[in-house]
């Protein structure tokens, strides 16, 4: 294809705005779209300028009520400016994520943007021992509206569901990735694989499905170019069984009864000793594998399989140690493992108390 043909094709393509374009998935998507012949122009939105070239930077806070003024020439906006860090204050994180999404939707309606793409998580389906494997995209949402990141995603999706009535003519797509892995991804799920041993609940087969950030980016490109509506799941094909995870990670798992696991985790979280609510442990113990039917029908294929995505996760987290979702030193993690399976869960409390005493 000649340069003249590329320019002609670009002139007919959409102008796409990407929020959170300076870091993480937003940065990766802005770079991908800037190189896409099907995209006329990329507008990069963040509270600071990033290093992506070939895009038009508009530095602003995504919660700014005047955001609509920055979207006057935009056809599609992909909202990726979300806080999903396990270390964030839950109330501040919830306020940021919900207010940001609400502002994006309102601004898009005011600026007559045609299409908004919101990225949440397949975690909204809920992780339950009786979940079918895989879950269809139209499966009823069953996750609990707790104080964790999943609760944020549920509120974001409620805003998406109300948008058509508030903004007629606006297409809203919700993209639900499986367990995200890749550069700059730090979640309760990735920290699970930083532990010296992997938690399992007695009597429940472990099944793991991942979504590498590179595959999320190409999936979002498909959604934008095809203007895919509704709910779109994205992840690697199939899943990994417990034996495969053990072989790849070299880490043994330990099994605990569900009542002990979740009851203890809830008490530790209530005391402020672990960063995530006990319900987040469901996502490392129970299946939530999704069927990416819409993307498959659109011709999309993931670059990574689950084994490759897990290996990428292990490379990214090498040298880090976590117990019950809390980052610890290597010696502390080893001591927790040596103390036995139960101590690996309870050890977070002692570690946190020791740290508090040292700070005092």
C-alpha positions, -999 to +999 in steps of 0.1 A: +000+000+000+014+034-010+016+064+013-011+081-007-034+051-002-026+051+036-035+088+039-067+083+019-077+054+042-068+074+073-089+103+062-120+081+062-113+065+096-125+076+130-108+101+154-102+081+186-095+096+220-077+074+246-079+083+283-050+073+305-027+075+275+005+082+294+008+048+312-003+012+311-030-001+288-038+035+277-003+041+265-001+007+247-034+014+230-025+050+219+007+036+204-012+008+186-039+031+172-013+057+161+002+031+138-032+018+125-041+028+089-077+025+098-075+054+124-075+090+112-062+106+143-055+096+180-062+121+208-042+112+239-058+123+272-041+122+306-032+145+334+004+147+321+020+143+287+033+108+279+060+096+254+037+082+227+046+098+193+022+105+164-008+115+186-024+147+197-019+153+234-046+170+254-034+173+290-064+174+314-079+156+343-104+130+331-128+142+359-128+178+346-164+190+339-151+208+309-138+176+293-164+179+265-144+208+251-115+185+244-137+160+225-153+182+198-136+164+170-137+129+185-157+100+171-147+073+196-134+075+231-118+045+249-117+051+287-087+035+303-079+060+330-088+038+359-071+032+393-068-006+399-039-006+424-043-029+455-025-001+474-050+027+467-074+038+494-107+021+485-128+052+489-105+075+470-101+048+442-139+043+440-145+081+438-118+085+411-130+056+389-167+063+391-164+101+388-140+097+358-163+073+340-194+095+347-175+126+334-164+107+302-199+096+294-215+130+301-188+147+281-192+123+252-229+129+251-224+167+252-197+166+224-218+142+203-192+114+204-206+084+186-190+056+206-176+051+241-157+020+250-154+012+288-130-014+301-140-032+332-132-069+340-146-104+336-145-104+374-180-088+373-194-122+364-183-134+398-161-163+407-182-192+420-176-229+425-206-237+403-197-214+374-199-230+340-165-232+322-165-211+301-190-183+309-210-169+280-207-132+275-244-127+283-241-146+316-258-127+344-234-106+365-230-122+400-200-105+416-206-089+450-206-051+452-178-049+478-151-023+485-127-039+461-119-031+425-146-054+413-171-032+431-157-003+411-163-022+379-199-029+388-206+008+394-189+016+361-211-009+343-242+006+360-233+039+345-229+023+311-263+007+314-280+040+321-262+059+293-284+051+263-314+067+281-294+098+291-275+101+258-296+088+229-275+079+199-244+071+219-231+035+215-215+022+247-194-010+246-182-027+278-150-048+274-144-074+301-109-088+300-099-120+319-071-118+345-048-091+330-010-096+328+018-077+313+040-046+319+027-022+346-001-046+356-003-048+394-035-064+408-047-088+435-045-115+408-009-108+397+001-107+434-013-141+439+015-154+417+041-135+437+033-158+467+057-186+476+028-211+474-006-208+456-038-209+475-065-234+465-099-243+481-105-279+489-128-297+465-128-270+438-107-275+406-086-245+398-089-231+363-070-201+351-075-178+321-054-148+314-054-118+291-021-103+281-022-065+277-010-068+241-041-089+233-064-064+252-050-037+229-056-055+197-091-065+209-099-028+216-087-019+181-112-044+167-140-030+189-132+006+178-129-002+140-160-025+139-179-003+164-189-035+183-217-028+207-228-044+240-206-066+261-173-080+248-151-105+267-114-108+259-089-134+270-067-163+259-085-193+244-093-221+270-078-223+304-051-239+325-056-267+351-039-268+384-012-293+373-003-270+343+000-240+366+022-259+390+044-271+361+048-236+347+053-217+380+073-244+399+051-234+429+031-259+449-004-251+460-018-256+494-055-264+500-076-250+528-113-253+536-134-225+521-148-214+555-113-210+570-099-193+539-126-167+534-134-162+571-098-155+580-093-132+550-123-112+559-111-107+595-077-096+583-092-071+559-115-057+585-085-051+607-067-033+578-040-060+575-047-070+540-053-047+510-083-065+494-116-078+507-121-115+512-144-117+482-113-110+460-099-144+471-128-160+452-110-150+420-079-171+428-100-200+441-130-204+419-134-204+381-143-173+360-132-183+325-150-165+297-159-174+261-147-145+238-175-153+212-180-118+199-144-111+191-139-146+177-168-139+153-152-106+143-120-124+133-099-115+163-074-140+177-051-136+208-014-136+203-008-153+237-021-186+249-026-190+287+007-207+292+026-179+275+006-152+294+014-169+327+051-171+318+050-134+309+034-127+343+062-146+361+089-127+342+072-094+351+069-102+388+103-119+393+119-108+425+086-096+441+070-114+471+035-112+484+015-129+511-023-126+511-021-098+486+004-077+506+039-071+493+065-084+517+103-090+517+117-124+505+126-135+541+091-128+554+075-147+525+098-177+531+090-177+568+053-177+561+057-207+538+078-226+563+052-221+590+027-241+569-003-236+548-025-219+574+003-195+583+007-185+547-028-169+550-025-158+587+011-147+583+000-114+567-013-102+601+020-108+619+039-092+591+017-061+590+019-057+628+056-060+628+059-033+601+036-010+621+057-014+652+089-006+632+072+026+618+064+037+654 
